[in-house]
Amino acid sequence: MTGDVRAPAAPAASGQAAVLGGGPGIVDDPAEITPAWMTDVLRAGGLDAEVTGVRFEPVGTGQTAVSYRFHLDGRGADGRGAPASLVVKMAAGAPDVRRRLRSAYRNEVGFYAYFAHRAAIRTPRCWYAAVSDDLLRFTLVLDDAYPAEAGSQLDGCSQARATIAVRNLAGLHAPFWNAENLSGEEGFGKDAPLGRDTAWPVRADERGMAYLGKVVTAAAAEFTERYREQLEPEDAETLLRAAALVSGWGRHTATRHSLIHGDYRLDNLLFTGDSDVQAVDWQTLEIGFPGRDLAYFLSTALAPAARRAQEVELVAAYHDQLVEYGVTGYSGADCFEDYRRGMLQGPLITMIGCVYASAPRTDSSDRMFLSMATNAARAIRDLGVLDLLSASA
C-alpha cells in the first residue's frame, strides 16, 4: 500500500499565509528598509504596530542570498509592540548569478506564501514574501529565531536533537502525503505567478531524472578526483556507483510523494536546546519521495557508528509522527524500506553542492563536504542500497 492521509492535526503555528507580491515592495538593499516599510509589513501580518526606528546587521553566511537581522523600535495597540527583531532575506549577486538561481528564489518564496501555513513543520513565521515577475529579486521577512543556533554538519548532533529533527520533518511530509495536483491546485499551478514557465513545485519525471543523473555523474567524477587523497578507495567507489544509479532512481521511488525540503540537513536547522527545532532555507523545495529527506538527514548528520546504533529508533520516531498527523496504510517496515531507497540523496546533494558551489573553497567547506560524503557512502554500504537500487523496480 502506498499510504494515505486523513486531515492532520492542527499544524504548529508558523504564521498565516504570506503576501505574494504587493505589500511594501521588494528590496535589494537593506538600507532601503525604513520604519514605514516595516510598519506596513507588520500591519499586513495583522499586528497593529508602528515601527519608529530600525537598524540592521548581516547574519549567516548564505551563498545564494543574503540575510540581515533588523532591530526594531516601535509601539503597538493593546500593549502589543513591534517585535524586537526580524530577519530579512533577499537576493544577492549579479544578474547572471540570479538567473541561475531563479528557481531557488521561486521555491523559497513559494513555500512561505503557499505552503508554510498548511504544514505542521516548525519554521519561522513569515510576515512578508514577495518575488519579482522575472524571479530575479525577492524579499522575505521572517521571525528572528534567536537565540536558536544552527546545527553543524562537522559536529553532528545528539540523538535527542536528531529525534526532534525527524519528528519535525514528518510535519512537512504528512499534510501533503500523496496529495493530488500539488503543482496545480489553489492558484499555484502553471498559470500562477510562480508557474510562468512550468508547473510549480517541480516534480522530476523520467526525463528530468535522466538529466539529473548526467549532472551528478559528472559531479561525482570531479568530486572523487578532487578529494582523491582524503577519500578511502571504498568510499570513492561507492560515491561513483551511487551517482550512476540516479538516472534510474525514479523507478524505485514512485510509490509515494509529498512536498520535500531537498536539503534537510543540520546547517539548515535552528535548534533551541534539545527541545525545539525550526527548518529554514527552502530553495530546494520540490514534489518528491519523502524517504529522500529522511535518508539525507540521518546519513549526513550522524557519524556511522551513531547512525548504526540509532537509525532504527529514529526512523520509527519519524514514522510515529506521520501516523500521529494522520498518515494511514503506511507501516513501519514500509518506512524503513523508503529510508533505504532514499539514500542516494546524500551523495547527490553533497557532490553537486560541492562541485558547483559559487562560493570559494575553504578548509571548512572541504571538511564539511567530505564528512557528508563519507557518512553517506558508509550508510549506503551498511544498508545494501547499491544492490537494492540496481535491481529492477
Buried (B, 14 or more C-beta within 10 A) or exposed (E): EEBEBEEBEEBBEBBBBBBBBEBBEBBBEBEEBBBEBBBBBBBBBEBEBBBBEBEBEEBBEBBBBBBBBBBBBBEBEEEEBBBEBBBBBBBBBEEEEBEEBBBBBBBBBBBBBBBBBBBBBBBBBBBBBBBBEEBBBBBBBBBBBEEBEBBEBEEBBEBEBBBBBBBBBBBBBBBBBBEEEBBBEEEBBEEBBBBEEEBBBBEBEEEEBBEBBEBBBBBBBEBBEBBEEEBEEEBBBBBBBBBBBBBBBBEBBEBBBBBBBBBBBBBBBBBBEEEBBBBBBBBBBBBBBBBBBBBBBBBBBBEBEBBBEBBEEBBBBBBBBBBBBBBEEBEBEBBBBBBBBBBBBBBBBBBBBBBEEEEEEEEEBBEBBBBBBBBBBBBBBBBEBBEBBEEEE
